Amino acid sequence: MFQINDQSHINAMTEMSKLMQNTDAMNQLFDAKKLEFTKLEDD
């Protein structure tokens, strides 16, 4: 994706890189994703 200059993918990579530098932000992201998946199981 990077090689073909896919801007949305590059933006996502940049955002993830920022999150990886902040442990609290990364944990919040994982908690939010875990909650999303948990809700899917109930549907």
C-alpha positions as CSV (number, residue, x, y, z in Angstrom):
1,M,0.0,0.0,0.0
2,F,2.8,2.4,0.8
3,Q,4.5,1.7,-2.5
4,I,1.4,2.6,-4.5
5,N,0.9,5.7,-2.4
6,D,-2.4,4.7,-0.9
7,Q,-3.1,7.9,1.1
8,S,-5.8,6.3,3.4
9,H,-3.4,3.5,4.3
10,I,-0.5,5.9,4.9
11,N,-2.8,8.0,7.2
12,A,-3.8,4.9,9.1
13,M,-0.1,3.9,9.5
14,T,0.8,7.4,10.7
15,E,-2.0,7.3,13.3
16,M,-1.1,3.8,14.5
17,S,2.6,4.9,14.8
18,K,1.5,7.8,17.0
19,L,-0.6,5.5,19.2
20,M,2.3,3.1,19.6
21,Q,4.4,5.8,21.2
22,N,1.8,6.4,23.9
23,T,1.0,3.3,26.1
24,D,-2.2,4.8,27.5
25,A,-3.6,5.7,24.1
26,M,-2.7,2.3,22.7
27,N,-4.5,0.6,25.7
28,Q,-7.6,2.8,25.1
29,L,-7.6,1.8,21.5
30,F,-7.4,-1.9,22.4
31,D,-10.1,-1.6,25.0
32,A,-12.4,0.1,22.6
33,K,-11.8,-2.6,19.9
34,K,-12.3,-5.3,22.4
35,L,-15.6,-3.8,23.4
36,E,-16.7,-3.6,19.8
37,F,-16.0,-7.3,19.2
38,T,-17.6,-8.3,22.5
39,K,-20.8,-6.5,21.4
40,L,-20.7,-8.3,18.0
41,E,-20.9,-11.7,19.9
42,D,-24.1,-10.6,21.5
43,D,-25.9,-9.7,18.3
